[in-house]
């Protein structure tokens, strides 16, 4: 295990690739998710890494906010700062390396075993003297990283930290919030949803990363508005937004697309069953009565789903597939409701 600060010269090709990545990050501007995704996808192409991770320092934990390659299943993982090499990197503010994670007592072995990681090199993400996170290169091979890899990471870390700092700062800026979020529910709005979705299914990506799309149509909002007024309708929309937000992980995006329609982008959906499990859990969450000013109102939602890339390789095809699925759920519910009403008539 080696701790490294390298001054190895970098070849012109690598310098040009770093400049290209810098330009790409600059174009992303204040899109924090886009910046993180660009970093974890591009850095492995410049090194011996089989994947990359961007970790945020949040309280006593390091949180995996971006991941690619072999590390993708770890997205959203939380580890204790005091028990991880990334936490040590942030505390000491210097690049650290582990040539064999199995024998390195500084490493949190759980995530490494899950993803098959055997070696890593980590750089702190420092801005204005403070380390706010770390960027990590990972490999399934021991002793995978050279002084050249360390130098690339060293050259990139300050750029990444600055880009993330300004993007994160503006994500909480009031003007940015108004432009990208729905004022009634606080969820992402239609524009942010489609921006993120286009970014995730972009044909320019180095590798395809499966994801799930949910389109959720709230049933009966007009009936609530007509019967109890728009205050009740607004309260029902906020309640539906809260229920939908309970199911996805923090790395997923939940949005109000307009009116009574919501959308969810789900990362790291391994297969169709994984997606259907989430739909089932969400359906149980949404189809519960709602108490408003002493009245019990029925809340239900029809949920459509699609998985990238098999249900579509662009945004339009994915949403069309999700809409078909949603309307099929509506049709099935309508048939069941009619059958129940017919049965009740015969009984009485």
Secondary structure as GFF3:
##gff-version 3
##sequence-region A 1 348
A	DSSP	alpha_helix	12	28	.	.	.	ID=ss1
A	DSSP	alpha_helix	32	42	.	.	.	ID=ss2
A	DSSP	three_ten_helix	43	46	.	.	.	ID=ss3
A	DSSP	beta_strand	51	58	.	.	.	ID=ss4
A	DSSP	beta_strand	61	67	.	.	.	ID=ss5
A	DSSP	three_ten_helix	69	74	.	.	.	ID=ss6
A	DSSP	beta_strand	78	80	.	.	.	ID=ss7
A	DSSP	three_ten_helix	81	83	.	.	.	ID=ss8
A	DSSP	alpha_helix	85	92	.	.	.	ID=ss9
A	DSSP	beta_strand	96	98	.	.	.	ID=ss10
A	DSSP	three_ten_helix	101	103	.	.	.	ID=ss11
A	DSSP	alpha_helix	109	115	.	.	.	ID=ss12
A	DSSP	beta_strand	119	127	.	.	.	ID=ss13
A	DSSP	beta_strand	130	139	.	.	.	ID=ss14
A	DSSP	alpha_helix	147	171	.	.	.	ID=ss15
A	DSSP	alpha_helix	174	180	.	.	.	ID=ss16
A	DSSP	alpha_helix	190	200	.	.	.	ID=ss17
A	DSSP	beta_strand	211	219	.	.	.	ID=ss18
A	DSSP	alpha_helix	221	228	.	.	.	ID=ss19
A	DSSP	alpha_helix	230	247	.	.	.	ID=ss20
A	DSSP	beta_strand	253	258	.	.	.	ID=ss21
A	DSSP	beta_strand	261	267	.	.	.	ID=ss22
A	DSSP	alpha_helix	272	286	.	.	.	ID=ss23
A	DSSP	beta_strand	290	292	.	.	.	ID=ss24
A	DSSP	beta_strand	295	297	.	.	.	ID=ss25
A	DSSP	beta_strand	300	308	.	.	.	ID=ss26
A	DSSP	alpha_helix	315	347	.	.	.	ID=ss27
###
